[in-house]
């Protein structure tokens, strides 16, 4: 059997051939069809932190349904719902405090006091329900404010402070119950509204569940969509950084403790209306239950991470466990021991996972696949091949030497001014005719990569990590698109553009641009090379409809897009695939792709037109036997990614390159090298303009300018392109 890597990724018939062994074939099948990469993508998802507690919840529920008959009967479900709502309010308050980076051990005592307050107002003072609830909530806010002021403004330790208030509040509750418990028990309020609050239901769902749902929905919106919620998360992530960005840290922290008191008071109101008791054991050990629920649901003890959904799931898990243990006949002491053990285990998992998550995910996220290629053609000058090394790039003179960093692509306008991106996020313009004077044409951010002019001299730029942008002649920066249609077969949300890197524009306003990888960010491009998986795609933005869609996917680091001479297709390079392909987007062959160049000795990058109707292309680096062999050994690369520090991984070589000219039929017409890399050690782009070839390199500190012999001295790429388009339009009319 014969195949190439391009056949593996896209099914296109190959030119060069590779003779596979049986072991190679097994490797290819195993690493192509077994979705190893999905595990890392799943673990990297934020919702996985909620999915794991949800799975635990289902397992607990399933176990209890098998052990205890009728555990999930209608009556039990209603009782569980009421308890879940009451405890759930307190867990929400605890979650808020933990997200901001604190802890509240006094919730059990606050719950007891607010329960007493509600009973005192209803049983002894005979207040209306609305007034009793309002007074209880205000009382809870005041109790929480004591913690908030001490911790937020006086900056006392949360653990010690709330431990002290736990003791103080419990002592106060004991004094009050000794005085008033008998009177409360002997005076029951005659209020249908109060009874409805505690034991009522609407369409079969307890009142407390409806109120909890409303509060939980608001809490979710607050934390995830409102600025105040973002501030809370930011403070929990890094209090110093939050302070330095201007967030009112002390006020926000104090407010979270006040909110915790309010939510605890709501739980106390519903508990009081349901049971109407002020017993001495109310709230005892509740802080353990609530803290266990929060941690078990996935609220981080380290702060900065948490959600309402996690708090809800944790509440249900703990409540089911407690009720299950109670149904088996165990008393409260055993329940608290079990909860304490669960809390200890959950805390250990939380701390270890928080500390090692990034390292663990990295080890399983990188998922190399089989990528076999035939032996690279020889570049030895004595070999007599079209790839023979030479010194044709040596005469190129530098432009902006030491004044520009990382000019990945270069382009010239109709006034002969030279443009290039820099790693600082600027578009630099060198002014004609001598290109000595330079200026920042626009600050665009990110890493500017491929560039192209349209008919109106708008400069379109692919920005690594940001998407497709446009700079008008007046230097206004406009975002064009930073997303495309979602592929629902992908676990990763691939609608966001991670690494848009080159583009070209058709006569009728279609912008085709490449996105090198959907799995890695700009700074991780080399990891994509190690993985050698079909993570890239070609995307089309229609300037007429303002819509974006994916044209081709499963490409191995696509790059170098160039509209072909027929106006119905475009050429593009697959960098790690060492191939150049042609795709028809319209005409009789629309939707088909074929190989133009295969088994290149290096890694192709940008492609542009030449004045004689052919194409220029750069090789950003050269293949080496070690990397070619490693690409055929995915298990070796997987072990390397797990066991070897990242800076010692085997990556594709990009420190040597060349420029070549080729035809649409795949004939190599010319190659240009710089032996020893003395002038231009690596080349990512080139642009022919008025008799010269301009060279860019993402790791260079200069732009090269080489005079070409025997070419049209007046030819300019986009001036020629748009003049040709206008002529075609006139002829068609």
C-alpha positions as CSV (number, residue, x, y, z in Angstrom):
1,X,0.0,0.0,0.0
2,X,1.2,3.6,-0.7
3,X,0.0,6.8,0.7
4,X,1.1,10.3,1.8
5,X,0.2,12.4,4.8
6,X,-2.0,14.5,2.6
7,X,-4.0,11.4,1.7
8,X,-4.4,10.7,5.4
9,X,-5.8,14.2,6.2
10,X,-8.0,14.9,3.1
11,X,-8.3,11.9,0.9
12,X,-6.6,13.7,-2.1
13,X,-4.6,11.3,-4.4
14,X,-0.9,11.8,-3.8
15,X,2.0,12.5,-6.2
16,X,5.0,11.3,-4.2
17,X,4.6,7.9,-2.6
18,X,5.5,6.3,0.7
19,X,5.9,2.6,1.1
20,X,4.2,1.6,4.4
21,X,5.1,-1.3,6.6
22,X,2.4,-3.2,8.4
23,X,3.4,-1.4,11.6
24,X,3.1,2.0,9.9
25,X,-0.4,1.1,8.6
26,X,-1.5,0.0,12.1
27,X,-0.1,3.2,13.6
28,X,-1.9,5.3,11.0
29,X,-5.2,3.6,11.6
30,X,-4.9,3.7,15.3
31,X,-3.9,7.4,15.6
32,X,-6.3,8.5,12.8
33,X,-9.5,6.9,13.9
34,X,-9.1,6.6,17.7
35,X,-10.0,10.1,19.2
36,X,-7.2,10.5,21.7
37,X,-7.4,14.3,21.4
38,X,-10.9,14.4,22.7
39,X,-9.9,13.5,26.3
40,X,-7.7,16.6,26.5
41,X,-10.3,18.8,24.9
42,X,-12.9,17.5,27.4
43,X,-10.7,18.1,30.4
44,X,-9.9,21.6,29.1
45,X,-13.6,22.5,29.0
46,X,-14.8,24.7,31.9
47,X,-18.0,22.8,32.1
48,X,-16.1,19.7,32.9
49,X,-15.7,21.0,36.4
50,X,-19.5,21.0,36.7
51,X,-19.9,17.7,34.8
52,X,-17.9,15.7,37.3
53,X,-20.1,16.7,40.3
54,X,-23.2,16.1,38.1
55,X,-22.0,12.6,37.4
56,X,-21.4,12.1,41.1
57,X,-25.0,13.3,41.8
58,X,-26.4,10.8,39.4
59,X,-24.4,8.0,40.9
60,X,-25.5,8.9,44.4
61,X,-29.2,9.2,43.3
62,X,-29.0,5.8,41.5
63,X,-27.4,4.1,44.5
64,X,-30.0,5.5,46.9
65,X,-32.9,4.5,44.6
66,X,-31.6,0.9,44.7
67,X,-30.9,0.8,48.4
68,X,-33.9,2.6,49.8
69,X,-37.4,1.8,48.4
70,X,-39.6,4.7,47.5
71,X,-36.7,7.1,48.2
72,X,-37.7,9.2,45.3
73,X,-41.4,9.0,45.8
74,X,-43.5,12.2,45.4
75,X,-43.7,13.0,49.1
76,X,-40.0,12.4,49.6
77,X,-39.2,14.5,46.5
78,X,-41.3,17.4,47.9
79,X,-39.6,17.2,51.3
80,X,-36.2,17.0,49.6
81,X,-37.0,20.0,47.5
82,X,-37.9,22.1,50.5
83,X,-34.8,21.1,52.3
84,X,-32.7,21.7,49.2
85,X,-34.1,25.2,48.8
86,X,-33.5,26.1,52.4
87,X,-29.9,24.8,52.5
88,X,-29.4,25.9,48.9
89,X,-29.8,29.6,49.8
90,X,-27.0,29.2,52.4
91,X,-24.8,27.3,50.0
92,X,-25.2,30.2,47.4
93,X,-24.1,32.6,50.1
94,X,-21.1,30.5,51.0
95,X,-20.2,30.1,47.3
96,X,-20.2,33.8,46.8
97,X,-17.9,34.3,49.7
98,X,-15.6,31.5,48.5
99,X,-15.5,32.9,45.0
100,X,-14.3,36.3,46.3
101,X,-11.5,34.4,48.2
102,X,-13.0,34.1,51.7
103,X,-14.9,31.6,53.8
104,X,-17.8,32.0,56.3
105,X,-17.9,29.5,59.2
106,X,-20.6,31.5,61.0
107,X,-23.5,30.5,58.6
108,X,-24.8,27.9,61.0
109,X,-25.1,30.3,63.8
110,X,-26.5,33.0,61.5
111,X,-29.1,30.5,60.2
112,X,-30.2,29.8,63.8
113,X,-30.5,33.5,64.6
114,X,-32.4,34.4,61.5
115,X,-34.7,31.5,62.1
116,X,-35.3,32.8,65.6
117,X,-35.9,36.3,64.3
118,X,-38.6,35.1,61.8
119,X,-40.3,33.1,64.6
120,X,-40.2,36.0,67.0
121,X,-41.7,38.4,64.5
122,X,-44.5,36.0,63.5
123,X,-45.3,34.2,66.8
124,X,-44.7,36.9,69.4
125,X,-45.0,40.2,67.6
126,X,-47.7,39.0,65.3
127,X,-46.4,41.0,62.4
128,X,-47.6,40.6,58.8
129,X,-45.6,38.1,56.8
130,X,-44.0,40.7,54.5
131,X,-42.8,42.7,57.5
132,X,-41.5,39.6,59.3
133,X,-39.6,38.5,56.2
134,X,-38.2,42.0,55.6
135,X,-37.0,42.4,59.2
136,X,-35.4,38.9,59.1
137,X,-33.6,39.6,55.8
138,X,-32.3,43.0,57.2
139,X,-31.2,41.2,60.4
140,X,-29.3,38.6,58.3
141,X,-27.7,41.4,56.3
142,X,-26.5,43.0,59.6
143,X,-25.0,39.8,60.8
144,X,-23.2,39.4,57.5
145,X,-22.1,43.0,57.6
146,X,-20.2,42.3,60.8
147,X,-18.1,39.8,59.0
148,X,-17.9,42.0,55.9
149,X,-16.6,45.0,57.8
150,X,-14.0,43.0,59.8
151,X,-12.8,41.1,56.8
152,X,-13.3,43.5,54.0
153,X,-12.3,46.8,55.6
154,X,-10.2,45.8,58.6
155,X,-8.6,43.0,56.5
156,X,-8.8,40.4,59.3
157,X,-8.4,36.7,58.4
158,X,-11.7,35.2,57.2
159,X,-11.2,31.9,58.8
160,X,-10.5,33.2,62.3
161,X,-13.0,36.1,62.1
162,X,-16.0,33.9,61.1
163,X,-14.9,31.3,63.6
164,X,-15.2,33.9,66.3
165,X,-18.6,35.2,65.0
166,X,-19.8,31.6,64.9
167,X,-19.1,31.4,68.6
168,X,-20.6,34.8,69.4
169,X,-23.7,34.3,67.3
170,X,-24.3,30.8,68.8
171,X,-24.0,32.2,72.3
172,X,-26.5,34.9,71.5
173,X,-28.9,32.3,70.0
174,X,-28.6,30.2,73.2
175,X,-29.4,33.2,75.4
176,X,-32.5,34.2,73.2
177,X,-33.9,30.6,73.0
178,X,-33.6,30.1,76.7
179,X,-35.7,33.3,77.2
180,X,-38.3,32.9,74.4
181,X,-38.4,29.3,73.1
182,X,-41.3,28.3,75.3
183,X,-43.3,31.4,74.3
184,X,-42.7,30.8,70.6
185,X,-43.8,27.2,70.9
186,X,-47.0,28.2,72.6
187,X,-48.1,30.9,70.3
188,X,-48.7,29.8,66.7
189,X,-49.5,32.4,64.1
190,X,-52.8,32.2,62.2
191,X,-51.6,33.1,58.7
192,X,-52.4,31.2,55.5
193,X,-49.6,33.1,53.8
194,X,-47.1,32.0,56.3
195,X,-48.3,28.4,56.0
196,X,-48.0,28.7,52.2
197,X,-44.4,30.0,52.5
198,X,-43.4,26.9,54.5
199,X,-45.6,24.1,53.2
200,X,-47.3,25.4,50.1
201,X,-46.7,24.5,46.5
202,X,-47.6,25.7,43.1
203,X,-48.3,23.2,40.4
204,X,-46.9,20.6,42.7
205,X,-43.6,22.3,43.3
206,X,-42.8,23.7,46.8
207,X,-42.8,27.5,47.2
208,X,-39.2,27.5,48.4
209,X,-38.1,25.8,45.2
210,X,-39.7,28.5,43.0
211,X,-38.0,31.3,45.1
212,X,-34.7,29.5,45.0
213,X,-34.9,29.1,41.3
214,X,-35.5,32.8,40.8
215,X,-32.6,33.7,43.1
216,X,-30.3,31.1,41.4
217,X,-31.1,32.5,37.9
218,X,-30.4,36.0,39.1
219,X,-27.2,34.8,40.7
220,X,-26.0,33.1,37.5
221,X,-26.6,36.2,35.5
222,X,-25.0,38.3,38.2
223,X,-21.8,36.3,38.3
224,X,-21.4,35.6,34.6
225,X,-22.9,38.6,32.9
226,X,-22.7,41.6,35.1
227,X,-19.6,43.7,35.9
228,X,-20.0,43.4,39.7
229,X,-19.9,39.6,39.3
230,X,-16.8,39.8,37.2
231,X,-15.2,41.9,39.9
232,X,-15.9,39.3,42.5
233,X,-14.3,36.6,40.4
234,X,-11.3,38.8,39.7
235,X,-10.8,39.5,43.4
236,X,-10.9,35.8,44.2
237,X,-8.4,35.1,41.4
238,X,-5.9,37.8,42.5
239,X,-6.8,40.4,45.1
240,X,-3.7,42.5,44.4
241,X,-4.2,42.5,40.6
242,X,-7.9,43.4,41.1
243,X,-6.9,46.3,43.3
244,X,-4.3,47.5,40.7
245,X,-7.0,47.5,38.0
246,X,-9.1,49.9,40.1
247,X,-11.7,47.4,41.5
248,X,-13.1,48.4,44.9
249,X,-11.8,45.3,46.7
250,X,-12.7,46.1,50.3
251,X,-16.2,47.2,49.4
252,X,-16.8,44.2,47.2
253,X,-15.5,41.7,49.8
254,X,-17.7,43.3,52.5
255,X,-20.7,43.2,50.2
256,X,-20.3,39.5,49.6
257,X,-20.5,38.8,53.3
258,X,-23.6,40.9,53.5
259,X,-25.1,38.9,50.6
260,X,-24.2,35.7,52.4
261,X,-26.1,37.0,55.5
262,X,-29.1,37.9,53.3
263,X,-29.2,34.5,51.6
264,X,-28.8,32.7,55.0
265,X,-31.7,34.7,56.3
266,X,-33.9,33.6,53.3
267,X,-33.1,30.0,54.2
268,X,-34.0,30.8,57.9
269,X,-37.3,32.3,56.9
270,X,-38.4,29.2,54.9
271,X,-37.1,26.9,57.7
272,X,-39.0,28.8,60.3
273,X,-42.3,28.8,58.4
274,X,-42.0,25.0,57.8
275,X,-41.0,23.8,61.2
276,X,-41.9,26.7,63.6
277,X,-39.2,25.6,66.1
278,X,-36.4,27.3,67.9
279,X,-34.6,24.2,69.3
280,X,-31.1,24.3,70.7
281,X,-29.6,22.1,67.9
282,X,-30.7,24.3,65.0
283,X,-27.8,25.2,62.8
284,X,-25.3,23.1,64.7
285,X,-22.8,21.7,62.3
286,X,-24.6,23.4,59.3
287,X,-21.3,25.1,58.3
288,X,-19.8,21.7,57.7
289,X,-22.8,20.7,55.5
290,X,-22.8,23.9,53.6
291,X,-19.0,24.0,53.1
292,X,-19.0,20.3,52.0
293,X,-21.8,21.1,49.4
294,X,-19.8,24.1,48.0
295,X,-16.5,22.2,47.7
296,X,-18.1,19.0,46.4
297,X,-20.0,21.0,43.8
298,X,-16.7,22.5,42.5
299,X,-16.4,25.9,44.3
300,X,-12.7,26.4,44.7
301,X,-11.3,26.9,48.2
302,X,-8.6,29.0,46.5
303,X,-11.2,31.6,45.2
304,X,-11.8,33.0,41.8
305,X,-13.7,29.9,40.5
306,X,-17.3,28.9,41.0
307,X,-20.9,29.1,39.7
308,X,-24.5,28.8,40.8
309,X,-24.8,25.5,39.0
310,X,-21.9,24.1,41.0
311,X,-23.5,25.3,44.2
312,X,-26.8,23.7,43.3
313,X,-25.2,20.3,42.3
314,X,-23.2,20.3,45.5
315,X,-26.3,21.0,47.6
316,X,-28.2,18.1,46.0
317,X,-25.4,15.7,46.5
318,X,-24.9,16.5,50.2
319,X,-28.7,16.5,50.9
320,X,-29.2,13.1,49.2
321,X,-26.3,11.7,51.2
322,X,-27.6,13.1,54.5
323,X,-31.2,12.0,53.8
324,X,-30.0,8.6,52.7
325,X,-27.9,8.1,55.9
326,X,-30.8,9.3,58.0
327,X,-33.2,6.8,56.2
328,X,-30.9,4.0,57.2
329,X,-31.3,4.9,60.9
330,X,-27.9,6.6,61.5
331,X,-28.1,9.6,63.9
332,X,-26.8,13.1,63.3
333,X,-23.3,12.4,64.7
334,X,-22.6,9.8,62.1
335,X,-23.9,12.1,59.4
336,X,-21.5,14.8,60.4
337,X,-18.6,12.4,60.5
338,X,-19.4,11.2,56.9
339,X,-19.8,14.8,55.8
340,X,-16.5,15.8,57.4
341,X,-14.8,12.9,55.6
342,X,-16.3,13.9,52.3
343,X,-15.3,17.5,52.9
344,X,-11.7,16.4,53.6
345,X,-11.6,14.3,50.5
346,X,-13.2,17.1,48.3
347,X,-10.7,19.7,49.7
348,X,-7.7,17.5,48.9
349,X,-9.0,16.9,45.4
350,X,-9.7,20.6,44.9
351,X,-6.3,21.7,46.1
352,X,-4.4,19.1,44.2
353,X,-6.5,19.6,41.0
354,X,-6.2,23.4,41.3
355,X,-2.4,23.1,41.6
356,X,-1.8,20.5,38.9
357,X,-4.7,21.1,36.5
358,X,-2.7,22.9,33.9
359,X,0.1,20.3,33.9
360,X,-2.4,17.4,33.8
361,X,-4.4,18.9,30.9
362,X,-1.3,19.7,29.0
363,X,0.0,16.1,29.3
364,X,-3.2,14.6,27.8
365,X,-4.2,17.5,25.5
366,X,-1.2,17.1,23.1
367,X,-2.3,14.2,20.9
368,X,0.2,13.4,18.1
369,X,-1.0,11.4,15.1
370,X,0.7,9.4,12.4
371,X,2.2,11.6,9.7
372,X,4.4,9.7,7.3
373,X,6.0,11.3,4.2
374,X,8.4,10.0,1.6
375,X,12.1,10.9,1.9
376,X,12.7,14.6,1.3
377,X,14.4,15.5,-2.1
378,X,18.0,16.3,-1.9
379,X,19.2,20.0,-1.8
380,X,22.8,19.1,-2.3
381,X,24.4,21.3,-5.0
382,X,26.0,18.2,-6.5
383,X,22.7,16.3,-6.7
384,X,21.7,18.3,-9.8
385,X,18.0,18.7,-8.6
386,X,15.9,21.8,-8.9
387,X,16.4,22.2,-5.1
388,X,20.2,22.6,-5.3
389,X,21.5,25.1,-2.8
390,X,22.7,28.5,-4.1
391,X,23.5,32.0,-3.0
392,X,20.9,33.9,-5.0
393,X,19.5,35.7,-1.9
394,X,22.9,36.9,-0.6
395,X,22.7,40.2,-2.5
396,X,19.4,41.2,-0.8
397,X,19.9,44.4,1.1
398,X,18.2,44.9,4.5
399,X,15.4,47.4,5.2
400,X,14.7,48.6,8.7
401,X,17.6,46.5,10.2
402,X,17.2,46.4,13.9
403,X,14.1,48.7,13.8
404,X,11.4,46.1,13.2
405,X,10.7,42.8,14.9
406,X,9.0,39.9,13.3
407,X,7.8,41.2,9.8
408,X,5.9,37.9,9.0
409,X,4.4,39.4,5.7
410,X,5.3,42.3,3.6
411,X,3.2,44.2,1.0
412,X,3.5,47.4,-1.1
413,X,0.7,49.9,-2.0
414,X,0.2,51.7,-5.3
415,X,2.5,54.5,-4.1
416,X,5.3,51.9,-3.5
417,X,5.2,52.3,0.3
418,X,6.2,49.1,2.1
419,X,4.1,47.7,4.9
420,X,4.9,45.0,7.4
421,X,3.6,43.7,10.7
422,X,5.6,43.7,13.9
423,X,5.4,41.5,17.0
424,X,4.4,44.5,19.0
425,X,1.0,44.6,17.2
426,X,1.9,47.5,14.8
427,X,1.6,47.8,11.1
428,X,4.9,49.5,10.1
429,X,5.1,51.6,6.9
430,X,8.5,52.3,5.2
431,X,8.2,55.3,2.9
432,X,9.3,55.1,-0.8
433,X,11.6,55.4,-2.6
434,X,14.5,54.6,-0.3
435,X,12.5,53.0,2.6
436,X,14.8,54.7,5.2
437,X,12.0,56.6,6.9
438,X,9.5,54.5,8.8
439,X,6.3,55.1,10.8
440,X,3.6,53.3,12.7
441,X,0.8,53.2,10.1
442,X,-1.6,51.6,12.6
443,X,-1.6,49.9,16.0
444,X,-3.7,46.9,15.5
445,X,-2.7,44.6,18.4
446,X,-2.1,40.8,18.4
447,X,0.4,39.5,15.8
448,X,-0.1,40.9,12.3
449,X,0.5,38.1,9.7
450,X,-0.8,37.9,6.1
451,X,-1.9,41.1,4.4
452,X,-3.8,42.0,1.2
453,X,-5.1,45.2,-0.5
454,X,-8.6,45.5,-1.9
455,X,-9.7,47.8,-4.8
456,X,-10.2,50.8,-2.4
457,X,-6.7,50.4,-0.9
458,X,-8.1,49.0,2.3
459,X,-5.5,46.8,3.9
460,X,-6.9,43.5,5.2
461,X,-4.7,41.8,7.8
462,X,-4.9,38.4,9.5
463,X,-4.1,38.8,13.2
464,X,-2.9,35.8,15.1
465,X,-5.3,35.3,18.1
466,X,-7.7,38.0,16.9
467,X,-9.1,37.2,13.4
468,X,-9.4,39.2,10.2
469,X,-9.1,43.0,10.5
470,X,-9.0,45.9,8.0
471,X,-7.1,49.2,8.1
472,X,-8.6,52.0,5.9
473,X,-6.4,54.5,4.0
474,X,-7.3,56.9,6.8
475,X,-5.7,54.4,9.3
476,X,-9.0,53.4,11.0
477,X,-8.8,49.9,12.3
478,X,-12.0,47.8,11.7
479,X,-12.7,44.3,12.9
480,X,-14.0,42.2,10.0
481,X,-14.6,38.9,11.6
482,X,-13.2,36.8,14.5
483,X,-15.4,33.8,14.1
484,X,-16.8,31.3,11.6
485,X,-19.5,28.6,11.7
486,X,-19.2,26.1,14.5
487,X,-18.4,22.5,13.6
488,X,-20.6,20.6,16.0
489,X,-18.5,17.4,15.6
490,X,-15.7,19.2,17.4
491,X,-15.6,19.2,21.2
492,X,-13.6,22.5,21.1
493,X,-15.7,25.5,20.2
494,X,-14.0,26.1,16.9
495,X,-16.1,29.1,15.9
496,X,-13.5,31.5,17.4
497,X,-10.5,32.2,15.2
498,X,-7.3,31.3,17.0
499,X,-4.6,31.7,14.3
500,X,-5.7,33.4,11.1
501,X,-2.4,33.7,9.1
502,X,-2.8,34.5,5.4
503,X,-5.3,35.7,2.9
504,X,-6.2,36.8,-0.6
505,X,-9.2,38.6,-2.2
506,X,-11.1,37.6,-5.3
507,X,-12.4,39.9,-7.9
508,X,-16.0,39.7,-6.6
509,X,-15.1,40.4,-2.9
510,X,-14.6,37.0,-1.4
511,X,-11.7,36.9,1.1
512,X,-10.2,33.5,1.6
513,X,-7.9,33.1,4.5
514,X,-6.2,30.3,6.4
515,X,-6.4,29.4,10.0
516,X,-3.4,27.3,10.9
517,X,-4.9,25.5,13.9
518,X,-8.1,25.4,15.9
519,X,-6.5,23.6,18.9
520,X,-3.7,25.9,19.8
521,X,-3.1,29.6,20.3
522,X,-0.6,31.8,18.4
523,X,2.3,31.2,20.8
524,X,1.7,27.4,20.6
525,X,2.1,27.0,16.9
526,X,5.1,24.6,17.4
527,X,3.0,22.3,19.4
528,X,0.7,21.9,16.5
529,X,3.7,20.9,14.4
530,X,4.6,18.3,17.0
531,X,1.0,17.0,16.9
532,X,0.8,17.0,13.0
533,X,-2.9,16.6,13.2
534,X,-5.4,18.1,10.7
535,X,-6.3,21.0,12.9
536,X,-6.4,23.8,10.3
537,X,-8.9,25.1,7.8
538,X,-9.6,27.6,5.0
539,X,-12.3,30.2,5.7
540,X,-14.2,32.5,3.4
541,X,-15.5,36.0,4.4
542,X,-18.0,37.5,1.9
543,X,-17.6,41.3,1.8
544,X,-21.0,41.5,0.2
545,X,-23.1,39.5,2.7
546,X,-20.7,40.1,5.7
547,X,-20.9,36.4,6.5
548,X,-18.1,33.9,7.3
549,X,-18.0,30.2,6.7
550,X,-15.5,27.3,6.6
551,X,-14.5,26.1,3.1
552,X,-12.1,23.3,3.9
553,X,-11.1,21.7,7.2
554,X,-8.8,19.0,8.5
555,X,-5.7,20.6,7.0
556,X,-2.2,20.3,8.4
557,X,-1.3,23.9,9.3
558,X,-2.6,25.6,6.2
559,X,-0.9,28.8,5.1
560,X,-0.1,30.9,2.1
561,X,-3.5,31.6,0.3
562,X,-3.3,33.0,-3.3
563,X,-6.1,33.4,-5.8
564,X,-5.2,31.4,-9.0
565,X,-5.1,32.9,-12.5
566,X,-8.4,31.4,-13.5
567,X,-10.3,33.4,-11.0
568,X,-12.2,30.3,-9.9
569,X,-9.7,28.6,-7.6
570,X,-7.0,29.4,-5.0
571,X,-3.7,27.9,-4.0
572,X,-2.8,27.2,-0.4
573,X,0.1,25.5,1.4
574,X,-0.1,22.9,4.2
575,X,3.0,23.8,6.1
576,X,3.6,20.5,8.1
577,X,2.2,18.5,5.2
578,X,4.9,19.9,2.9
579,X,2.4,20.3,0.1
580,X,0.7,23.0,-2.0
581,X,-2.9,22.4,-3.1
582,X,-5.5,24.0,-5.3
583,X,-9.1,24.3,-4.4
584,X,-11.9,25.4,-6.8
585,X,-14.5,27.6,-5.1
586,X,-16.6,28.1,-8.3
587,X,-16.9,26.9,-11.9
588,X,-17.2,23.3,-13.2
589,X,-14.8,21.9,-10.6
590,X,-16.3,23.7,-7.6
591,X,-15.6,22.0,-4.3
592,X,-12.7,19.9,-5.5
593,X,-9.1,20.0,-4.4
594,X,-5.9,18.7,-6.0
595,X,-2.2,18.6,-5.1
596,X,0.0,21.0,-7.1
597,X,3.3,20.4,-5.2
598,X,4.0,17.4,-3.0
599,X,6.9,16.2,-0.8
600,X,8.6,19.5,-0.6
601,X,12.1,19.5,1.1
602,X,10.8,22.2,3.5
603,X,7.7,23.8,5.1
604,X,5.8,26.0,2.7
605,X,4.5,29.3,3.9
606,X,3.1,32.4,2.0
607,X,2.3,32.3,-1.7
608,X,2.0,35.3,-4.0
609,X,1.8,36.1,-7.7
610,X,4.8,36.7,-9.9
611,X,5.0,39.1,-12.9
612,X,5.3,36.2,-15.4
613,X,2.0,34.5,-14.4
614,X,3.6,32.0,-12.0
615,X,3.8,32.0,-8.2
616,X,6.4,32.8,-5.5
617,X,6.4,30.8,-2.3
618,X,8.6,30.7,0.8
619,X,9.9,27.7,2.7
620,X,9.9,28.8,6.3
621,X,12.2,25.9,7.4
622,X,13.6,22.6,6.1
623,X,12.8,19.1,6.9
624,X,15.2,16.9,8.7
625,X,15.4,13.1,9.0
626,X,14.9,13.2,12.8
627,X,11.6,15.1,12.5
628,X,10.4,13.0,9.6
629,X,11.1,9.8,11.6
630,X,9.4,11.2,14.7
631,X,6.3,12.1,12.6
632,X,5.9,8.4,11.8
633,X,6.1,7.6,15.6
634,X,3.2,9.2,17.4
635,X,3.7,7.1,20.5
636,X,7.2,8.4,20.8
637,X,6.0,12.0,20.4
638,X,3.3,11.4,23.0
639,X,5.8,10.2,25.6
640,X,8.0,13.1,24.8
641,X,5.2,15.6,25.4
642,X,4.4,13.9,28.8
643,X,7.9,13.3,30.1
644,X,10.2,15.9,28.6
645,X,10.1,19.7,29.4
646,X,8.5,21.7,26.6
647,X,11.7,23.6,25.7
648,X,13.4,20.2,25.0
649,X,10.7,18.9,22.6
650,X,11.5,18.0,19.1
651,X,10.0,20.7,16.9
652,X,10.0,21.4,13.1
653,X,13.1,23.4,12.1
654,X,12.3,26.9,11.0
655,X,15.7,28.6,11.1
656,X,16.6,28.0,7.4
657,X,14.4,28.7,4.4
658,X,14.3,29.7,0.8
659,X,12.2,31.3,-1.9
660,X,11.0,29.4,-4.9
661,X,8.9,30.0,-8.1
662,X,6.5,27.4,-9.4
663,X,3.9,27.0,-12.0
664,X,0.2,26.0,-11.6
665,X,1.2,22.6,-13.0
666,X,3.6,22.0,-10.2
667,X,6.9,22.7,-12.0
668,X,9.7,24.2,-9.9
669,X,11.0,27.1,-12.0
670,X,13.6,28.7,-9.7
671,X,14.9,28.4,-6.2
672,X,16.8,31.0,-4.2
673,X,18.8,30.3,-1.1
674,X,21.0,32.2,1.4
675,X,23.7,29.7,2.3
676,X,24.5,29.9,6.0
677,X,21.5,32.2,6.7
678,X,23.8,35.2,6.9
679,X,21.4,37.7,5.3
680,X,17.9,36.2,5.8
681,X,18.0,33.1,8.1
682,X,14.4,32.3,7.7
683,X,11.7,33.5,5.3
684,X,8.0,33.4,5.8
685,X,6.9,35.7,2.9
686,X,8.0,37.4,-0.3
687,X,6.4,39.9,-2.6
688,X,7.4,40.9,-6.1
689,X,7.0,44.6,-6.8
690,X,8.4,46.7,-9.6
691,X,11.4,44.6,-10.4
692,X,12.3,43.7,-6.8
693,X,11.5,40.9,-4.4
694,X,10.8,41.9,-0.8
695,X,11.4,39.3,1.9
696,X,9.7,38.9,5.3
697,X,10.5,36.6,8.2
698,X,8.6,36.3,11.5
699,X,11.8,35.8,13.4
700,X,13.9,38.4,11.5
701,X,14.7,42.0,12.5
702,X,14.7,43.2,8.9
703,X,13.0,43.1,5.6
704,X,15.0,42.0,2.5
705,X,15.0,43.7,-0.9
706,X,16.4,41.8,-3.8
707,X,16.6,43.1,-7.4
708,X,15.3,40.6,-9.9
709,X,16.7,40.3,-13.4
710,X,14.6,39.9,-16.5
711,X,11.2,40.8,-14.9
712,X,8.7,43.5,-15.7
713,X,10.0,46.6,-13.8
714,X,6.5,48.1,-13.6
715,X,4.5,45.1,-12.4
716,X,2.8,45.4,-9.0
717,X,0.6,42.5,-7.7
718,X,-2.6,44.2,-6.6
719,X,-2.4,47.0,-9.2
720,X,-2.2,44.2,-11.9
721,X,-4.9,42.2,-10.1
722,X,-7.5,44.9,-10.0
723,X,-6.7,46.2,-13.5
724,X,-7.2,42.6,-14.8
725,X,-10.4,42.3,-12.9
726,X,-11.7,45.6,-14.4
727,X,-10.8,44.4,-17.9
728,X,-12.7,41.1,-17.3
729,X,-15.7,43.0,-16.1
730,X,-15.6,45.3,-19.1
731,X,-15.2,42.3,-21.5
732,X,-18.1,40.5,-19.9
733,X,-20.4,43.6,-20.3
